[in-house]
Amino acid sequence: MKVGNGDGSVGMVSSLVVAALSGCVNVLLTNPIWVVVTRMQTHTKIAKKSQPGQMQSITPGEAILTAAEPPPYGTVHAVQEVYDEAGVSGFWKGLLPTLIMVSNPSIQFMLYETMLKKLKKRRASSKQGSNGITALEIFLLGALAKLGATIVTYPLLVVKSRLQAKQVTTGDKRHHYKGTLDAILKMIRYEGFNRFYKGMSTKIVQSVLAAAVLFMVKEELVRGARFLLTSSATKKVKSKS
């Protein structure tokens, strides 16, 4: 079985496997950090309530400031809250969907390479060659690849955020999730499939644009490097002759 390219480097499939394993290790190590970050971002700021006996001594201006001032909530509070809810295991909430989301770059890369090969094949058959692919076309291919990967994996991002946010343990149980499958089933039952894609438009603008620019710049750099190497080799041949 061929495990490399014969030049000391690994093949595309091996690179994807190594990247996926590295991503999984990264998720296992950093998931507690993201749980705390998500908890702080989704924390509901409850205004301080004045005691009944103090209401008469508070001026209107002080009342506005008191109502607008949220209670202190920092990293230590978030860590303590997560630990009180579920113990040490609470810091690895949302681990399963996060691990599956590691496939996002792989899906993006495979979609991009597939579309690029088809475009090159079409250009070759029309006698334009691979040089007929413009920077704008590379930009669009990168955008489409990232869009496809985002559509596939974005629901997992929503589920992960739900699991890592503060759980409602009293009253309405619709937002109290026991795990990944329970969260998915409850979201489908009570909120519908559309809820899995809430906020995706903002994510698309940010990630799709970044990926499209990245692919375009990468292809232009590769093209420029090949041109410089070819020019250098041609000059050496001419100088020897």
N, C-alpha and C positions, 0 to 999 in steps of 0.2 A: 504493500500500500504506500502510495506516495504521500509523504508528510510535509514536503517542502518543495521549493522551486529549483533545488540543486545548487543554489548560490548562497546557502546559509540562511535564507529567509524562509518564513512560513507562507503557506498559501492563503487564499482569501477565506476559506472555510475555517482554517485553523486560527486565523486572526480574529474572526468573529467569535469563535469559541473562547479564546483567551480573553477577549474584550468582555464577553458576557460573564465569565467567571470573575474577572476583576471587578466588574460592576456589582456582582452579588456580594463580594467581600466588602466593597465600599458601602453598600446598603446596610449590611449587618453591623458595621462599625459606626455608621453615622445616623442610623434611624432614630436613636434616642435624641439626638440634637434636633432633628426635624420634628419630632413629636413635641418637644418643648417650644420650638419656634411656631408651629401650627397652633398650639394651645395659647400662646401669647397673642397671635394674630387674630384668633377667633374669640378671645376673651370678651365677654359682655361687661362693659363698664357700668356699674350701678352707682348712681349718685348717692352721696351720703345723706342719710335721713336725720333730721333734727328731732330731738326729743320734744314731746308736747309742751313741757314746761319752759322750753327755751324759745319757742316760736315768737313770743311777745317781745323778747329782748333783741331779736335779729332785725336789722334794718333791711329794706328792700334790696339795696345793693349787695349786702352780705348774703342775702338769700340766693341771689342770682349766682354769686361766686361759689357758694356752697353746693348748689345744685349742679353747677357745671364742672366742679372738681371731682374727677374720678378717684376711687380708692387706689392706693398704691398696688401695683401688680408687676412684678419683675420676674427675672429668671428663677430666683429662689422660690418665689410663690408658685410658679408654673411647675417646677420640679416637685415641690411638696404636694401639689394638687394631684399630679399624675401618680405619685407614689401612694398617696392616701386612697386613690380610687382603685388601683389594680396592682399595687406593689411593683416589684422590679420588672415584671413582665409587661407592665403598662407602657414602658419606654420602647417596646417593640410592637406597639399596635400599628396595624396597617402594613405589616411586613410583607405579607403575601402579595397584595397588589403592587407594592413597590418593587418586589423582586421581578414580577412579571413585566413591569414597566421598563426593566433593563433592556427588553427586546426592542424598544422604540428606535434606537440608533440602527440596529440591525435591519429592521423593517425599512427604515428610511434609506439605508445604503443599498439594499437589494432592489427597492423600487427605482432608485436613481440609476443604478447600473443597468437594470433591465430596460428602462426607457431610453437610456443613452445608447445601448447596443442596437435597439430597434431603429433609432433615428439614424445612427451611423450606417446601418445596413440599407436603409431606404435611400440615404444620400449616395452610398456606393453604387446601388443599382441604377440611380439616375445620373451616374458618372460625375457627381459633384465631389465625391471623396469626403473623408472625415473632416477636412478643413472647412467644409461648408457649414459646420456648426458654429453659430455665433455665440457671443457672450450672453446676449439676451435669451437665447434658447437654453443655454446652460442654467441661467437664472430661473427660468420657468420650470425646467426639469427639477431643479433643487427644491423649488417651492411646492411643486406637485408631490414630490416624494415625501417631504416633511408634512404636508397636509394629510396624505394618506396615513402616515404613521401616527399623526396626532389624533385623527378620527378613530383609529383602532384602539389606542391606548388611553385617550382622555377620560373615558368613564372610570378607569382604574384610579386615575388621579383624584377624581371626585370621591370615590369610595374611600381612598386612603385618607383624604382630608376629613371625611365624616368620622372615621374610626379614631383619628388622632385628636379631634376636637373634644371638648368637654362633653361627657355623656350625661343625658338626662336620666336620673335614677328614680325619680318620683313623678307621679302624675302620668302624663302622656308617654307611652312606651314606644311610640312610632319612631322616635329618634334615639332609642337606646339599643345599641347594636352589640350582639354577643361575638360577632366575628365577621369576616369578609362576606361569606355566603348570606348570613342573616341581614347584613346591611344591603346587599344587592336585592334580596327578595322584598325587604320592607320598602326600599325606594321604588321598586317596580309596582308594588301593591298600593302604596299610599300616595306616590308622587308622579308615577308614570315614567316612561323611557326618556322623555324630554329633559328630565332633571339631571340625567347623566351628562348632558352636554351644556349645562348652565355655565356661562362665563367662557365658553370655548372661543368665542369671537375675539376676545382680548388675547387669549393664549395664541391663537392663530396669527394675529398681527405681529406679536412679539417673536415667536419661535420660527414661523414660516419665513418671515422676512430675513431673520438672522441666518437660517439654513441656506436660503437662496443666495444670499451674498457670499456665504462661506464657500459654497460649491463653485460659484462663478469665479471668485478670486483664486481658488485652488486650481481650477482648470487653466486660467490665464497664466498662473505662475508656472505650471507644468509646461504649457505651450512655450512660454518665454525661455524656460530652462533648456528645453529641447532645441530651440532656435539658436541659443548661445553655444550649446555643445556642438551642434552641427556646423555652425560658422567657424568655431575654433578648429574642428577636425578638418574642414575644407581648407583653411589657411595653412595648416601644418602640411597637408598633402601638396599644396601649391608651392610651399617653400622648399620642400624636398625635391620636387621636380625642377 
